[in-house]
Amino acid sequence: MPTTTNNTKKYCKPLREVEVDYKIDHSKCETCEDKPCLLSCPVAAINESVNGEIEIDDKCVGCVLCREACPYDAIKMETTLSEPIRENIPNINTKLCRQCGSCVKACKTGSIQLISSGTEEAHSEINEDTCVRCGYCARVCPTEAIKYGEILPRSVVGGKAIVVDQKNCIGCMTCTRVCPSKGAINVGNVSKLPFINPSYCARCEECMNVCPSAAIRYSSRKRAYQNFSKIKTMEIVSELLEKEAGKLSNDAVRINSILNSIARDVALKHEEKNFYEDVTGLIKDEITSMLNSELEIEDIQEIIGATTPKRDINVIEEDCIGCSECIAECPVDCIELEIPSPVHIDTESCVYCGKCVDKCKFNAITLIEEHFQVKDGKIFYVREELLKPRTGEIGTDVNACMACGVCVKKCPTQALKLEKDEVIVDSSKCILCGECDIICPVNAIKLKTDTNDI
């Protein structure tokens, strides 16, 4: 007759009550030597008693990782969540409301509308059935006409937001079960890990309190939105790849065609070697018209960042004396002396590092680079003349990197290597040519220079 332990434990938190029901079949445990359940628990709630039986204590958060780790199916566990205590619907003071529409525009669920009954001035009104109580409307109201936050703690003010550090996240999904704000915590189809939508997050800190790996923390609101935008972009692309691969390919070609057309038109208007021009309106109008939907800069920031810069290197024949100094300096051996003509640069092999430009004493080599750049919510088209090698660094996004090794093979100076599925940059060898940035298929490696600030 198998011996079992039945128990029910409650894990209480301010916003949710979690009831964990479990049953352990000790007869099955006796045959298990490794006991992987002990190592699987993120909060050390499972242990082995002096008589060799597996026990679960009050620290259990019901993540069921022990159940999944058990090779003999000896642990039966179910988690029951009570309904969360939700924040009250934001209250609008109609006397302070100035009908500016900020809350209407900010509401992600379309739950706020401007109304006028005829007996009172127009004001905002919230649909209680569709409001998710995220409090975003209160934060954007310029006259503080919206009152929010009677239950959940408002311990953080200003430009802070809660984010999930996916490098430390163990994927237990405990945060998704305690979050009171619908839509605030989502699970990625690509990473299979949770991420937070800052617009819906009520900053109640409940997810932070229960996270067993301390992967949830505060970050700047700007950085939180950038990370959310990057993850959301990956999710959208992944969904499109699965459902509409053909349409995605066509749209990508059309977007690239639009960007090339704008770059060409803007470049033709300028003869100077250095300039920048705000092209935000042009790009938004063209792409919005193509997609038949509203577009925010964050939506295309990743696309802009992945565009290939236009580079042009030339030798001024009347200034070149054929001294061959540049030939010795070139790291990819793409410069040849063609007597009696001056030196010739093979543009198919050139990586446009700027070393030859810096070495030439007669200013006989010119290197021009044109590219799009996103800054402060605007898109600029920039042309700059490089007079010396770039300064800066190569940054890698370990979450986006697929460890394919394409950048390592492309690097002309062997400055990159792949170790334990992570790209390592040797700054002593790197010449900041940007070839790895250009060739990366998932935009996970970026050239960050000190010379490209507008």
C-alpha positions as CSV (number, residue, x, y, z in Angstrom):
1,M,0.0,0.0,0.0
2,P,1.7,3.2,-1.1
3,T,2.2,5.9,1.6
4,T,1.3,9.4,0.6
5,T,1.3,12.8,2.1
6,N,-1.6,15.1,1.6
7,N,-1.5,18.8,2.5
8,T,-2.9,22.1,1.7
9,K,-0.9,25.3,2.3
10,K,-1.8,28.9,1.7
11,Y,0.7,31.4,0.5
12,C,-0.8,34.8,1.3
13,K,0.2,38.1,-0.3
14,P,-1.6,41.5,-0.1
15,L,-3.1,41.2,-3.6
16,R,-3.6,37.5,-4.1
17,E,-4.1,34.4,-2.0
18,V,-2.5,31.4,-3.5
19,E,-3.6,28.0,-2.3
20,V,-1.3,25.1,-3.0
21,D,-2.7,21.5,-2.9
22,Y,-0.1,18.7,-3.2
23,K,0.2,15.0,-2.7
24,I,3.5,13.1,-2.5
25,D,3.7,9.4,-3.2
26,H,6.6,8.3,-1.0
27,S,6.7,4.8,-2.4
28,K,7.7,6.2,-5.7
29,C,10.3,8.6,-4.1
30,E,12.1,5.6,-2.5
31,T,13.1,4.4,-6.0
32,C,14.6,7.8,-7.0
33,E,18.2,8.2,-6.2
34,D,19.0,11.7,-7.7
35,K,15.9,13.5,-6.4
36,P,15.9,16.3,-9.0
37,C,12.9,17.9,-7.3
38,L,15.3,19.2,-4.5
39,L,17.4,21.2,-7.0
40,S,14.4,22.4,-9.0
41,C,12.7,24.5,-6.3
42,P,13.6,28.2,-6.7
43,V,12.7,29.1,-3.1
44,A,14.1,26.0,-1.3
45,A,10.7,25.0,-0.1
46,I,11.2,21.3,-0.8
47,N,13.6,19.2,1.3
48,E,14.4,15.7,2.4
49,S,13.5,14.7,6.0
50,V,15.7,12.6,8.3
51,N,13.8,9.5,7.3
52,G,14.3,10.2,3.6
53,E,10.9,11.4,2.8
54,I,10.3,14.5,0.6
55,E,8.5,17.4,2.3
56,I,7.3,20.8,1.2
57,D,7.2,23.7,3.6
58,D,5.4,27.0,3.8
59,K,7.8,28.8,1.4
60,C,6.2,27.0,-1.5
61,V,4.8,29.5,-4.1
62,G,3.1,26.8,-6.2
63,C,5.4,27.2,-9.3
64,V,5.1,23.4,-9.9
65,L,8.7,23.1,-11.0
66,C,9.2,20.2,-8.6
67,R,6.3,18.4,-10.1
68,E,7.7,18.8,-13.6
69,A,11.2,17.7,-12.5
70,C,10.0,14.5,-10.8
71,P,10.9,11.5,-13.1
72,Y,8.4,9.2,-11.4
73,D,5.4,11.5,-11.3
74,A,5.4,11.2,-7.5
75,I,4.3,14.8,-6.8
76,K,0.8,15.9,-7.6
77,M,0.3,19.7,-7.2
78,E,-2.4,22.1,-8.1
79,T,-2.4,25.9,-7.5
80,T,-5.6,27.8,-6.9
81,L,-5.6,31.6,-7.1
82,S,-8.2,33.8,-5.5
83,E,-9.4,36.8,-7.5
84,P,-6.9,39.7,-7.2
85,I,-7.7,42.8,-5.3
86,R,-8.0,45.3,-8.1
87,E,-7.4,49.0,-7.9
88,N,-10.6,51.1,-8.1
89,I,-11.6,52.7,-11.4
90,P,-9.8,56.1,-11.7
91,N,-12.0,59.0,-10.6
92,I,-12.3,62.0,-12.8
93,N,-12.9,65.5,-11.3
94,T,-15.0,67.1,-14.0
95,K,-14.3,70.6,-12.7
96,L,-10.6,70.1,-13.2
97,C,-10.9,68.4,-16.6
98,R,-9.9,70.7,-19.4
99,Q,-11.0,68.4,-22.3
100,C,-7.4,68.2,-23.6
101,G,-7.8,64.5,-24.6
102,S,-4.5,63.4,-23.1
103,C,-6.2,60.6,-21.2
104,V,-8.2,59.5,-24.2
105,K,-5.1,59.2,-26.4
106,A,-3.1,57.5,-23.6
107,C,-5.7,54.8,-22.8
108,K,-4.6,51.6,-24.5
109,T,-8.0,49.9,-24.3
110,G,-10.1,52.8,-25.6
111,S,-12.0,53.0,-22.3
112,I,-12.0,56.8,-22.0
113,Q,-14.1,59.1,-24.1
114,L,-14.9,62.8,-24.1
115,I,-18.6,63.3,-23.5
116,S,-21.0,66.2,-23.1
117,S,-24.6,65.8,-21.7
118,G,-25.7,69.4,-22.5
119,T,-26.2,70.2,-18.8
120,E,-22.5,70.3,-18.0
121,E,-19.2,71.0,-19.7
122,A,-17.5,68.3,-21.8
123,H,-15.3,66.0,-19.8
124,S,-13.7,62.6,-19.9
125,E,-15.6,59.5,-18.8
126,I,-14.2,56.0,-18.1
127,N,-16.0,52.8,-19.2
128,E,-15.8,50.7,-16.1
129,D,-16.4,47.4,-18.0
130,T,-13.3,47.8,-20.2
131,C,-10.9,49.8,-17.9
132,V,-8.0,47.6,-16.7
133,R,-7.2,50.0,-13.9
134,C,-3.6,50.5,-14.9
135,G,-3.6,54.2,-13.9
136,Y,-1.8,55.4,-17.0
137,C,-4.5,58.1,-17.6
138,A,-3.7,59.6,-14.2
139,R,-0.1,59.8,-15.0
140,V,-0.6,61.7,-18.2
141,C,-3.3,64.1,-17.0
142,P,-1.8,67.6,-17.1
143,T,-4.3,69.1,-14.5
144,E,-4.3,66.2,-12.1
145,A,-8.0,65.8,-12.7
146,I,-7.8,62.0,-12.4
147,K,-7.4,60.4,-9.0
148,Y,-5.9,56.9,-8.9
149,G,-4.2,54.7,-6.4
150,E,-6.4,54.2,-3.4
151,I,-5.4,50.5,-2.8
152,L,-2.1,49.7,-4.5
153,P,1.0,51.3,-3.1
154,R,2.4,54.3,-5.0
155,S,5.9,53.9,-3.8
156,V,7.6,55.0,-7.0
157,V,7.2,58.3,-8.7
158,G,8.6,60.0,-11.7
159,G,10.5,58.1,-14.5
160,K,10.6,54.6,-13.0
161,A,9.1,51.4,-14.3
162,I,9.3,47.7,-13.4
163,V,11.0,45.3,-15.8
164,V,11.9,41.6,-16.0
165,D,15.6,40.9,-16.4
166,Q,15.3,37.9,-18.7
167,K,18.9,36.8,-18.1
168,N,18.1,36.0,-14.5
169,C,14.5,34.9,-15.0
170,I,14.0,31.1,-14.4
171,G,10.6,31.0,-16.2
172,C,8.5,29.9,-13.2
173,M,5.7,32.2,-14.2
174,T,4.9,33.1,-10.6
175,C,4.7,36.8,-11.6
176,T,2.0,36.1,-14.2
177,R,-0.2,34.6,-11.5
178,V,-0.1,37.4,-9.0
179,C,-0.3,40.4,-11.4
180,P,-3.6,42.3,-10.8
181,S,-3.4,44.4,-14.0
182,K,-4.6,42.5,-17.0
183,G,-2.1,42.8,-19.9
184,A,0.8,44.1,-17.8
185,I,2.8,40.8,-17.8
186,N,2.9,38.8,-21.0
187,V,4.8,35.7,-22.0
188,G,7.0,35.8,-25.1
189,N,6.4,33.3,-27.9
190,V,10.1,33.7,-28.8
191,S,11.9,33.7,-25.5
192,K,9.1,31.8,-23.6
193,L,9.8,34.2,-20.7
194,P,7.6,36.9,-19.1
195,F,8.0,40.6,-20.0
196,I,6.2,43.7,-18.7
197,N,4.2,46.2,-20.7
198,P,5.0,49.5,-18.9
199,S,1.8,51.2,-20.0
200,Y,-0.4,48.6,-18.2
201,C,1.8,48.1,-15.1
202,A,0.3,49.6,-12.0
203,R,3.7,49.4,-10.2
204,C,2.2,47.5,-7.3
205,E,5.4,45.6,-6.8
206,E,3.6,42.3,-6.2
207,C,5.6,40.5,-8.9
208,M,8.8,41.8,-7.3
209,N,7.7,40.4,-3.9
210,V,7.2,36.9,-5.2
211,C,10.0,36.5,-7.8
212,P,12.2,33.7,-6.5
213,S,15.2,34.7,-8.6
214,A,15.1,38.5,-8.0
215,A,14.8,39.0,-11.8
216,I,12.2,41.8,-11.5
217,R,13.5,45.2,-10.6
218,Y,13.0,48.9,-11.3
219,S,14.5,50.6,-14.3
220,S,14.1,54.0,-16.0
221,R,10.8,54.4,-17.8
222,K,12.7,55.3,-21.0
223,R,14.7,52.1,-20.9
224,A,11.7,50.0,-19.9
225,Y,9.8,51.2,-23.0
226,Q,12.8,50.6,-25.2
227,N,13.1,47.0,-23.9
228,F,9.4,46.4,-24.3
229,S,9.4,47.8,-27.8
230,K,12.4,45.5,-28.7
231,I,10.6,42.4,-27.3
232,K,7.3,43.3,-28.9
233,T,9.0,43.9,-32.2
234,M,10.5,40.3,-32.0
235,E,7.0,39.0,-31.1
236,I,5.3,40.7,-34.0
237,V,8.0,39.6,-36.4
238,S,7.7,36.0,-35.1
239,E,4.0,36.0,-35.5
240,L,4.2,37.4,-39.0
241,L,6.8,34.9,-39.9
242,E,4.5,32.1,-38.8
243,K,1.3,33.4,-40.3
244,E,2.2,35.7,-43.1
245,A,5.7,35.0,-44.2
246,G,5.0,36.1,-47.8
247,K,3.4,39.4,-46.8
248,L,6.2,40.1,-44.3
249,S,8.8,39.6,-47.0
250,N,6.9,42.0,-49.4
251,D,6.5,44.6,-46.7
252,A,10.1,44.4,-45.7
253,V,11.1,45.0,-49.3
254,R,8.7,47.9,-49.6
255,I,9.9,49.5,-46.4
256,N,13.5,49.1,-47.5
257,S,12.6,50.7,-50.8
258,I,10.9,53.7,-49.0
259,L,14.0,54.2,-46.8
260,N,16.3,54.0,-49.8
261,S,14.2,56.5,-51.8
262,I,14.2,59.0,-48.9
263,A,17.9,58.6,-48.4
264,R,18.6,59.3,-52.0
265,D,16.3,62.3,-52.2
266,V,17.7,63.9,-49.1
267,A,21.3,63.2,-50.1
268,L,20.8,64.9,-53.5
269,K,19.7,68.1,-51.8
270,H,23.0,68.5,-49.9
271,E,26.4,69.1,-51.4
272,E,28.2,69.6,-48.0
273,K,30.3,66.8,-46.6
274,N,28.6,66.9,-43.2
275,F,24.9,67.5,-42.5
276,Y,21.9,66.0,-40.8
277,E,18.2,66.5,-41.6
278,D,15.0,65.5,-39.7
279,V,13.1,63.0,-41.8
280,T,10.7,61.8,-39.2
281,G,7.6,63.1,-41.0
282,L,8.7,61.7,-44.4
283,I,9.2,58.2,-43.1
284,K,6.1,58.1,-40.9
285,D,3.9,59.3,-43.7
286,E,5.3,56.9,-46.3
287,I,5.3,53.8,-44.1
288,T,1.9,54.6,-42.4
289,S,0.4,55.0,-45.9
290,M,1.8,51.6,-46.9
291,L,0.6,49.8,-43.8
292,N,-2.7,51.6,-43.5
293,S,-2.2,52.1,-39.7
294,E,-0.8,54.6,-37.3
295,L,2.9,54.3,-36.6
296,E,5.1,55.3,-33.7
297,I,8.8,55.9,-33.9
298,E,9.3,53.0,-31.4
299,D,7.6,50.7,-33.9
300,I,10.2,51.2,-36.5
301,Q,13.3,52.0,-34.4
302,E,14.6,48.4,-34.8
303,I,14.1,48.6,-38.6
304,I,15.9,51.9,-38.8
305,G,18.7,50.5,-36.6
306,A,19.1,47.5,-39.0
307,T,19.5,49.6,-42.1
308,T,22.9,49.4,-43.8
309,P,24.9,52.7,-43.9
310,K,26.0,54.0,-47.3
311,R,29.8,54.3,-47.4
312,D,31.9,55.8,-50.1
313,I,35.7,56.0,-50.2
314,N,37.7,57.7,-53.0
315,V,41.2,58.6,-53.9
316,I,41.9,62.1,-55.2
317,E,44.3,61.3,-58.0
318,E,45.9,64.8,-58.3
319,D,46.8,64.7,-54.5
320,C,48.0,61.2,-54.3
321,I,51.8,60.8,-54.7
322,G,51.8,57.0,-54.5
323,C,53.9,56.8,-51.3
324,S,52.2,53.5,-50.3
325,E,51.8,54.5,-46.6
326,C,48.1,53.6,-46.8
327,I,48.9,50.1,-48.2
328,A,50.9,49.2,-45.2
329,E,48.1,50.5,-42.8
330,C,45.2,48.7,-44.4
331,P,44.0,45.7,-42.2
332,V,42.3,43.9,-45.1
333,D,44.9,44.4,-47.9
334,C,42.4,46.1,-50.2
335,I,44.7,48.9,-51.4
336,E,47.1,48.4,-54.4
337,L,49.6,50.7,-56.1
338,E,48.8,51.0,-59.8
339,I,51.8,52.6,-61.5
340,P,51.8,55.2,-63.0
341,S,48.3,55.8,-61.6
342,P,47.9,56.5,-57.8
343,V,46.7,53.9,-55.4
344,H,43.5,51.9,-56.1
345,I,41.1,50.8,-53.3
346,D,39.0,47.7,-53.9
347,T,35.6,48.7,-52.5
348,E,34.4,45.1,-52.6
349,S,36.9,44.2,-49.9
350,C,37.2,47.6,-48.0
351,V,35.6,47.7,-44.6
352,Y,35.8,51.5,-44.4
353,C,37.6,51.6,-41.1
354,G,39.3,55.0,-41.8
355,K,42.9,53.9,-41.1
356,C,44.1,54.8,-44.5
357,V,42.4,58.3,-44.3
358,D,44.2,59.0,-41.0
359,K,47.6,57.7,-42.4
360,C,47.5,59.8,-45.6
361,K,49.6,62.9,-45.1
362,F,48.3,64.6,-48.2
363,N,44.5,64.2,-47.6
364,A,44.2,62.3,-50.8
365,I,41.6,59.8,-49.5
366,T,38.1,60.8,-48.6
367,L,35.6,58.6,-46.6
368,I,32.0,59.6,-46.5
369,E,29.3,57.8,-44.5
370,E,25.5,58.3,-44.7
371,H,23.0,56.7,-42.4
372,F,19.7,57.0,-40.5
373,Q,19.9,57.8,-36.8
374,V,17.1,57.8,-34.1
375,K,17.5,60.3,-31.3
376,D,15.0,61.9,-28.9
377,G,12.0,60.3,-30.7
378,K,13.1,61.7,-34.1
379,I,14.7,60.1,-37.1
380,F,17.6,61.9,-38.8
381,Y,19.4,61.3,-42.0
382,V,23.1,62.0,-41.4
383,R,26.1,62.5,-43.6
384,E,29.6,62.7,-42.0
385,E,33.1,62.7,-43.3
386,L,35.5,60.4,-41.4
387,L,38.9,62.0,-41.0
388,K,40.3,59.3,-38.7
389,P,39.3,55.8,-37.4
390,R,36.1,55.6,-35.3
391,T,36.2,55.5,-31.6
392,G,33.6,53.7,-29.5
393,E,32.7,50.1,-28.8
394,I,30.8,47.1,-30.1
395,G,27.8,46.1,-28.0
396,T,26.0,42.8,-28.0
397,D,22.4,41.9,-27.0
398,V,22.8,38.5,-25.4
399,N,19.0,38.0,-25.4
400,A,18.7,38.5,-29.2
401,C,21.9,36.8,-30.2
402,M,21.4,33.4,-31.8
403,A,25.1,32.4,-31.5
404,C,25.2,31.7,-35.2
405,G,28.8,32.8,-35.5
406,V,28.3,34.8,-38.7
407,C,29.8,38.0,-37.2
408,V,32.8,36.0,-36.0
409,K,33.5,34.7,-39.5
410,K,33.0,38.1,-41.1
411,C,35.3,40.0,-38.7
412,P,38.5,41.1,-40.7
413,T,40.7,41.3,-37.6
414,Q,39.6,38.2,-35.7
415,A,38.4,40.5,-32.9
416,L,35.3,38.4,-32.2
417,K,35.1,34.8,-30.9
418,L,32.2,32.6,-29.8
419,E,32.4,31.2,-26.3
420,K,29.6,29.2,-24.6
421,D,27.1,30.6,-27.1
422,E,28.1,34.2,-26.4
423,V,30.0,36.6,-28.7
424,I,33.1,38.0,-27.0
425,V,34.7,41.2,-28.3
426,D,38.5,41.7,-28.1
427,S,38.7,45.5,-28.0
428,S,42.5,45.5,-28.6
429,K,41.9,43.9,-32.1
430,C,38.6,45.6,-33.0
431,I,38.9,48.4,-35.6
432,L,35.2,49.4,-35.3
433,C,34.6,48.9,-39.0
434,G,31.0,47.8,-38.2
435,E,31.0,44.8,-40.5
436,C,29.5,42.7,-37.7
437,D,26.7,45.2,-37.2
438,I,25.8,45.2,-40.8
439,I,25.9,41.4,-41.3
440,C,24.1,40.3,-38.1
441,P,20.7,38.7,-39.1
442,V,18.9,39.5,-35.8
443,N,20.4,42.9,-35.2
444,A,22.0,41.7,-31.9
445,I,25.4,43.3,-32.3
446,K,25.7,47.1,-32.7
447,L,28.5,49.6,-33.4
448,K,28.3,52.4,-30.9
449,T,30.6,55.2,-32.0
450,D,31.6,58.4,-30.2
451,T,31.4,60.4,-33.4
452,N,27.8,59.8,-34.6
453,D,25.9,62.0,-32.1
454,I,23.8,64.7,-33.7
